[in-house]
Amino acid sequence: MTELLVKQRRFKLLLLTLVIIAVLIGLLIVPVEVRYPGALITNLFDGIWWSTQTVTSVGYGDIYPVSKTGKILGMILELVGVLAFGLLVSMVTVTLEETKEKYYRHKLNERLDRLEQMLDKIEKQEQFVVKNQVENGPPDIREQAGS
C-alpha cells in the first residue's frame, strides 16, 4: 500500500509542498520574532521546530511566536497544516479502500473461474451421457410395455 501512495503524483506533491511551506515559514519566523523582547524563537532550529509542531498540529507549546506577525504566520501555517494533513489522510484512506476492493475483486474472480471450470466439467459429462444414449439408443417404451 505504501508503494501505491509513493507512486501517486498528487501525494508526493502535497507532501513536498507541506514540507517546503513548513521549512520556509520556520526560516521566515526567526527574523520576525528575534526583534521582540521575550521571544522564544531565536534561531533557525527553533523556527523549524516550531513550524513542524504547528503544521502537524502537535503544538507542544514550548515555543510560540510573541509578535503579531509571527502569530499571523502561525495561523496561516495551522490552516495549511490542517488542510494538507486532511488531504493526506483522505488519500491514504482512498488507497486503502482501493487496495481492499482490488483484493476482494481478485478473490471473486478466482471463485468465478473455479465455478466456470466446474460448469464446463458438468457440461462435458452431460454431453457424454447424451452422446451415449444416442449411440446406444434409448429403450423403446412400447417394447417395455408389451413384454
Secondary structure, DSSP 4 states (H G I P E B T S, - for coil): -HHHHHH-HHHHHHHHHHHHHHHHHHHHHHHHHTTSTT-S--SHHHHHHHHHHHHTT---SSS---SHHHHHHHHHHHHHHHHHHHHHHHHHHHHHHHHHHHHHHHHHHHHHHHHHHHHHHHHHHHHHHHHHHHHH-PPPHHHHHH-
